[in-house]
Amino acid sequence: MSLHEISVDADRFAYGFDRLLEDIGPGVETCLEPAIREGCKTARKVAKSTAPKKTGRYAKSLSYKTKKAGMSASGEVGSKNLPGLVHLLEKGHAKVGGGRTRAFPHMAPGFDAGAPVFEKALLEGVDRALS
């Protein structure tokens, strides 16, 4: 066995892993919400820039909010004044006389841009918690 190999049974590994999570848990918990906020900010910025701009009212209404409950946190980007319009614009919808309206995908590109920002911010926070 070399110096870099360590052999432990499953119970000792689980115990050690639980202890590690207990040690870094508070640090990770404190960095979770700011990481979500950073991801949501980026997603909102991209969604605003790619949203349809007939009058600009819809794009201006896009906002984000974060929720925290214990060790769980989440974020949401949407329209605070026109919440049902987000889905209709993103996917298109049926017209009264038949046919469909054109879709304006703007939330999906926002998510695609915001997810890596969130992931990077979270990993940096975890690295700080571990050190």
C-alpha positions as CSV (number, residue, x, y, z in Angstrom):
1,M,0.0,0.0,0.0
2,S,1.4,3.4,-0.9
3,L,1.3,6.5,1.2
4,H,-1.7,7.9,-0.8
5,E,-3.9,4.9,-0.4
6,I,-6.2,4.6,2.7
7,S,-8.6,1.8,3.1
8,V,-11.7,2.2,5.4
9,D,-14.8,0.2,5.7
10,A,-18.2,1.7,4.7
11,D,-19.2,2.6,8.2
12,R,-16.1,4.6,9.0
13,F,-16.3,6.3,5.6
14,A,-20.0,7.3,6.2
15,Y,-19.1,8.6,9.7
16,G,-16.2,10.6,8.3
17,F,-18.3,12.0,5.5
18,D,-21.1,13.0,8.0
19,R,-18.5,14.8,10.1
20,L,-17.2,16.7,7.1
21,L,-20.7,17.8,6.2
22,E,-21.3,18.9,9.7
23,D,-18.1,21.0,9.7
24,I,-18.8,22.7,6.3
25,G,-22.6,22.8,6.5
26,P,-22.8,26.3,8.0
27,G,-20.3,27.7,5.5
28,V,-22.2,26.2,2.6
29,E,-25.5,27.4,3.9
30,T,-24.3,31.0,4.1
31,C,-23.0,30.9,0.5
32,L,-26.1,29.3,-1.0
33,E,-28.4,32.2,-1.1
34,P,-25.8,34.7,-2.5
35,A,-24.9,32.2,-5.2
36,I,-28.6,31.8,-6.2
37,R,-28.9,35.6,-6.2
38,E,-25.9,35.9,-8.6
39,G,-27.4,33.3,-10.9
40,C,-30.8,35.0,-10.9
41,K,-29.3,38.4,-11.6
42,T,-27.6,37.1,-14.7
43,A,-30.7,35.1,-15.8
44,R,-32.8,38.3,-15.5
45,K,-30.3,40.4,-17.4
46,V,-30.2,38.0,-20.3
47,A,-34.0,37.5,-20.2
48,K,-34.6,41.2,-20.3
49,S,-32.2,41.7,-23.2
50,T,-33.9,38.9,-25.3
51,A,-37.5,39.6,-24.3
52,P,-39.9,41.0,-26.9
53,K,-39.9,44.8,-26.8
54,K,-43.2,46.0,-28.2
55,T,-43.6,48.7,-25.6
56,G,-40.8,47.7,-23.1
57,R,-43.3,47.3,-20.3
58,Y,-42.9,43.5,-20.1
59,A,-39.1,43.5,-20.1
60,K,-39.1,46.2,-17.4
61,S,-41.4,44.0,-15.3
62,L,-38.9,41.0,-15.2
63,S,-37.5,40.5,-11.7
64,Y,-36.1,37.8,-9.5
65,K,-36.7,36.6,-5.9
66,T,-34.9,34.2,-3.7
67,K,-36.5,32.1,-0.9
68,K,-34.6,30.5,2.0
69,A,-36.0,27.8,4.3
70,G,-33.3,26.3,6.6
71,M,-30.7,24.4,4.5
72,S,-32.9,24.8,1.4
73,A,-33.0,27.9,-0.9
74,S,-34.4,28.6,-4.3
75,G,-34.6,31.4,-6.9
76,E,-37.2,32.4,-9.4
77,V,-37.0,34.8,-12.4
78,G,-40.3,36.1,-13.8
79,S,-42.6,39.0,-14.3
80,K,-44.0,40.5,-11.1
81,N,-46.8,42.4,-12.9
82,L,-47.6,40.1,-15.8
83,P,-46.9,36.6,-14.5
84,G,-49.0,34.6,-17.0
85,L,-47.4,36.4,-20.0
86,V,-44.0,34.7,-19.4
87,H,-45.2,31.3,-20.4
88,L,-47.3,32.6,-23.3
89,L,-44.4,34.5,-24.8
90,E,-41.8,31.8,-24.1
91,K,-43.8,29.0,-25.7
92,G,-46.3,30.7,-28.0
93,H,-50.0,30.0,-27.7
94,A,-53.1,29.1,-29.7
95,K,-55.0,32.0,-31.3
96,V,-58.8,32.3,-31.1
97,G,-59.3,32.0,-34.8
98,G,-56.9,29.1,-35.2
99,G,-53.1,28.8,-35.6
100,R,-50.4,29.7,-33.1
101,T,-48.5,32.8,-32.1
102,R,-44.7,33.0,-32.5
103,A,-42.7,31.9,-29.5
104,F,-40.2,34.4,-28.0
105,P,-37.8,32.2,-26.0
106,H,-36.1,34.5,-23.5
107,M,-36.3,32.7,-20.2
108,A,-34.5,29.6,-21.4
109,P,-31.4,31.6,-22.6
110,G,-31.5,33.4,-19.3
111,F,-31.4,30.1,-17.4
112,D,-28.6,28.9,-19.6
113,A,-26.6,32.0,-18.8
114,G,-27.5,32.1,-15.0
115,A,-26.9,28.4,-14.2
116,P,-23.1,28.5,-14.7
117,V,-22.9,31.7,-12.7
118,F,-24.7,30.1,-9.8
119,E,-22.6,27.0,-10.0
120,K,-19.3,29.0,-10.0
121,A,-20.4,31.2,-7.1
122,L,-21.5,28.1,-5.1
123,L,-18.3,26.2,-5.8
124,E,-16.3,29.2,-4.7
125,G,-18.3,29.4,-1.5
126,V,-17.8,25.7,-0.8
127,D,-14.1,26.1,-1.4
128,R,-14.0,29.0,1.1
129,A,-16.0,26.9,3.6
130,L,-13.5,24.0,3.2
131,S,-10.4,26.2,3.8
